[in-house]
Amino acid sequence: MNDWQFAQENPAEQLAQLHFFSIMKRQPGGDIPFRITVKEFAAPPPGQRLRFFAEADKPVNQKTASFVPCGWGNTVFNALVDCVRLIRQFPYESDEPTIAS
């Protein structure tokens, strides 16, 4: 257990350390930069058994059933992989400008 985790007195406080990652989604029409934040909770949030939650900064699949890619895991790696898998699996369909590849 890391020292910072002892700062939490009550699991309902949801104290978390943040880890930041970025990935470039390559697709026809240009590349889309995604920023992923992984929260490492001191203790699993109420209702969860896992301590790591990854969430992208923008939605995918906007024209069908828009959602924000995310993932839970028992390590930073597991949560990050779940989130990245969803970014890769679904198209980014926004009118936001892309980065020319």
N, C-alpha and C positions, 0 to 999 in steps of 0.2 A: 504494500500500500504506500502511495506517495504522501509526502507531508501535507500537501495542499488539501487532500481529502479529509483531514482531521478538522478543517475549518468549518465543515458542515455539522450543525447540531441536530438538524431534523431532515430526513430524506425528502420531505415536502418542499424544502428550499430548492432542490434540484441544482445544487452547485455543480458546475461543469467546467472542465478545461476544454478550450477550443483548438482544433487542428484544422488547418486550411490547405486545400489542394485545388489544382486547376487542371482542366482537360479541354482539348480542342475537339469538338465533334465534327468529323469530316463528312460532308454530304454534298450532293450536287447543288450547285448554286452558291457555294461558299462554306467556309468554316465558321463554327459557332463556338465561342469561348464559354465554358461553364466553370463556375466557382463552386466548390463543394466544401461545406463546413461539417466537420465531425465533432460532435459533442461527446466528451468522455465524462460521464456523470460519476460523482463520488460514490453514489449508491444508485441502483436502478430506480428510475422514476416510479411513482405509484402505478400499479397495474402492469409493470414490465419486469422481466427477469434479466434483461440484457442492459449493459452499461454504455454502449456506444451507439450513437444515432447519427447517420450521415444524411445531409439534405442539400440538393442543388439549389442554385440561385435563380433558376428560371424553369418554367414548365416545358413539357414536350407534348406531342400529340394534340396540339391545340385545336385542330379542325375536327377531331372526332370526339375524344374524351380527354380533355386537358388534365394533366396532373403534374406535380412536382416530384421528380425522382428522389427517392430516399431509400434508406436501408438501416436495419438494426443488426447488431452483431455483438459477439463477446470479445472482439478485438477491434482496433481501428481498421485493420485490414478487412475483416469480414463486413463491417458496415460500409466501408468505402467501395468494396467490390460489388455489393448489392446495388448501390446507387449508380455506379459507373455502368453496370450491366443494363440498367433501365435507360440511361442516357444513350447508350449504343443501340438498344433495341427499338426505340421509338423515334420517329422523325421530329425535328424541330420545324414548326410550320408557322412561324410568326412573320409579320411584316417588317420586323426589326432588321436593319441592314446587317449583312454578313461580311465576314472578312474574306476577300478574294483569295482563292487557293493558288 
